[in-house]
Amino acid sequence: MSEDDFEVVGYNPDDVIGYGEDQASQAADSDLDSAVPRPLDGIEYIADLEADAAAELDAVAQGFRDRKDREAERMELATNSDYWLCVCFATQAQRDAFLAAINWRDLGTRYLDGREIARRQGIELPADPVWPNARRDTSWDAYAMSVEDNRSTN
């Protein structure tokens, strides 16, 4: 959005919470550029308030649908139980002897990190799933009401 777009809707970006963030915050948020989709980035504004608002609503709605699909995929990865295996012995002494013999004792006794075991054995695994940066995307702060403003309206 250009400064002219703010004037069309009668809104001053300097009054918006989070506008003009410091450089550290901007640098931290720059990591999000590739990880967080920006549904409003593709909109071409035509200076027609009704058409521009409709385009924004369509883009945001599509963003929510896309996020729903990504969340369903993330949920499948997070809840899929087919990523583990179980090795059993007849006694705890057998288990401990096995772990000591193969130098895995330092990894634990029940839940061992398979990636570390593979690394130690020289086994190359497929890459881990890429998780978007979990930090909050502050570019949307401009659209949110501050806690203080919210209290004053209620």
N, C-alpha and C positions, 0 to 999 in steps of 0.2 A: 504494500500500500504506500502511495506517495503522500507527501504532506497535503497535496491538493485533495486527495480522497478524504482526509480527515476534515477538511473544510466543507466538503460536500455534505457530510453528515453532521456538521456543526459540533465537532469534538476535538479538543486540544490534546495531542498525545502527551504533552508535558504534565497534564493533570492525571494521567493514568498511572496506577500503581505499578511499580516495576519498570517503568520507562526510564531509559538512561542509566542502566545498570553499570556497575564498575567493571573495569577491565578483567579482573579475576573471574567474576561471574560470567562474563561474556566468553572468556577463554574456556571455562569449565563447560559451558553450554555448547561450545562449538563442536564438542565430541558428539553431541546429540544430532547434529545435522544429518549424518548418514544413518543414524539408528532410529530416529523418530520421524515418521512421515509428517509432512506439512500439507494438509489438504487444501489450504487456502492459497498455496504458492502458485497453482496452475490457473488461477482465475484471472481473466482479462476484464478489468473494470472499464465500463463504457460511460460512466458518469450519469447513469440512469439509476437512481436510488432503488427503485422497485426491482429492476432487472439484476442489479448488483447484489441486492439482498437475497434474491431468489437463488442466484448463482452460489453465494456463500452458503446458504442453507443446504443446497444440493451437495456441495463439496463437503460440508461438515457431516451430513447424513451418510455420504459415501465413506468418509473417514471412519465413522462409527461402525459401518458394516465391515469395512476392511479390518478394523481393530478386533471386532467380534471373531472374524475368521482367524486372525493371528492368535488371539487368546485361546480359541478352541485347539489350535495346533500346540500352543504352549502347554495347555492343560493336559493334552494327550501325552506330551513328553514328560511332564511333571508327575503324572499319575500312572504311567505305564510301568508295570512291575516286571517287565521282561528284560531288565538290565542287570540282573544279579544272578548268582549261582550259589549253591550250598555244597560244601564238602563236609562229610560227617566221618567221625571216627567212633570206635566203640567206647573209648574212655578219654577223659581229659588229659591223662598222661600221654596218650598216643598223639592227641592234637598238639600238645606242647612240644613233644619230641619232633614232630613234623615241622612245626613253625621254626624251631631252633635249627634244625638241619638245613632248612632252605633260607635261613636268615630273614624270615618275615616276622619274627617275634616283636620287633619294634613297631610293626604296623598295627598291632592289636591282637586280640585273641578271638574275636567274634566277627566284627565288621571291618574288613580290610579294603583299602582303596585299590581296586582292580587296575586303575591307571598306573599307580606306583608299582604294583607287581609287574605289570607289562613292561614298564620302563626298565626295571631291574633285570628282567629276562631278555631285554633287547627286542621286544615285540612292538611293532609299530601299529597303533590303533587308528581307526578313523577319527577325524577331528570331533571335538565336543560340539554340541549345538551352540550356535552363536546367540547369546542373550543380549538384547539391547541394554544399553546403559540404564541402570535402574534409578538414576537420579531424576528428580522432578524437572520437567521441561518448563522452564520459567517463561518461555515466550507466550504462554497462555495466561500469565499473571495479569496481563492488561485487561483481560475479560472478566476477572474475578473481583468481587467486592472485598475490601479489607474487613478484618474482624471488627475493628472499631466502627466502620461505616455500617456494618450489618447490625451491630448492637444499637446504633442510634436510630435505625429504621424500625426496629421491633419494639 
